[in-house]
Amino acid sequence: MTTALGPSAQTTERAPAPAPPAPAPEGPDEMLPESTPEPAPSGSHPGAPRPDRSSFVVLDALTVLALVCAWTVLQVLVLSGISQQRSQDLLYGAFRTELASATAPVGGVIPVGAPVALLEAPSIDLEQVVVEGTSGRTLLAGPGHRRDTPLPGQAGTSLVYGRAQTYGGPFGQISSLAPGDTVATTTGQGRATYVVEKVRRAGDPLPQPLAAEQGRLTLTSAEESGGRLGALRPQGTLYVDLRLTSKPFPTPAGRPAAVTDAERAMGTSTDDIAALAFALQGILLVVVAVVLARRRLPGAVVWVIAAPVTIALAWWCTDLAMPMLPNLM
């Protein structure tokens, strides 16, 4: 027996009606797809510019340069006096031993840098060991005796050069010597006494020529220009003439007939330029090392290591550069 399906049963199998179409965009902005912003990297601030690596390189290089320049000025005007005082202590010990053993040099060709005399000027509190030679490098240790003149205490005119301000400035106060002040020298031949005649500058009248068996000592230094860092800008040469009042010692033969320009007043020398170039390369290597180390180590750690090395190189560079400047400054 067959049963017919009614209208209500047939409607239960009908598919659902389709969804209405999406409304069309009304403006041009609605036609663009929506974009999802990318998340910002962790630890960064939105809108902050990324630091330029080259700026760190320049900053590190300028820091090293500033450290070298500051240390150079400090060393030349202050700390060099400590180095010069140590040299004087060593020279005094060596010269005292030579005097005691009667081996102190008294003439002929004397090695440059060897102690030859003890100079004393009580009125200006001056007591210095005088070395042989007057080049800029030799005068780092103290006053120097010009090699083509007799030694102090001997007949003739002896010339002794000394720095005015740098490396202890042993002759910084000789302009305060007044006529009548006494100065004494001690050499391998004995003790000699002098009296100040006058203080003169370049262009002033020269002292009268000496008679036979007379002696004179001329102390020579630079005269600073004044003002800040005036010691680094000498304006002229200062001379103090002293007359020998004790009996002159014999003058042995064999002294050099002349000296180089570097050993004359305000002379300069370029003998150490190759060593200076090598030292400057060391400073350049420090700059490169600091830049590379800053990429891996904290800045404080880098400078704790680099600062002593930089200071040591700056000290070396200053000692090498000083002979290239006037030897009396």
Sequence and secondary structure as in RCSB ss.txt:
>XXXX:A:sequence
MTTALGPSAQTTERAPAPAPPAPAPEGPDEMLPESTPEPAPSGSHPGAPRPDRSSFVVLDALTVLALVCAWTVLQ
VLVLSGISQQRSQDLLYGAFRTELASATAPVGGVIPVGAPVALLEAPSIDLEQVVVEGTSGRTLLAGPGHRRDTP
LPGQAGTSLVYGRAQTYGGPFGQISSLAPGDTVATTTGQGRATYVVEKVRRAGDPLPQPLAAEQGRLTLTSAEES
GGRLGALRPQGTLYVDLRLTSKPFPTPAGRPAAVTDAERAMGTSTDDIAALAFALQGILLVVVAVVLARRRLPGA
VVWVIAAPVTIALAWWCTDLAMPMLPNLM
>XXXX:A:secstr
      HHHHGGG             SGGGGS         TT  TT     HHHHHHHHHHHHHHHHHHHHHHI
IIIIHHHHHHHHHHHHHHHHHHHHHTT    SSS  TT EEEEEEEGGGTEEEEEEE  STTGGGSS EE TTS 
 TTBSEEEEEE  SSSTT TTTTGGG  TT EEEEEETTEEEEEEEEEEEETTS       TT EEEEEEEEEE 
 STTGGGSEEEEEEEEEEE S  B   S   S   GGGSTT    TTHHHHHHHHHHHHHHHHHHHHHTTTS HH
HHHHHHHHHHHHHHHHHHHHHGGGS TT 
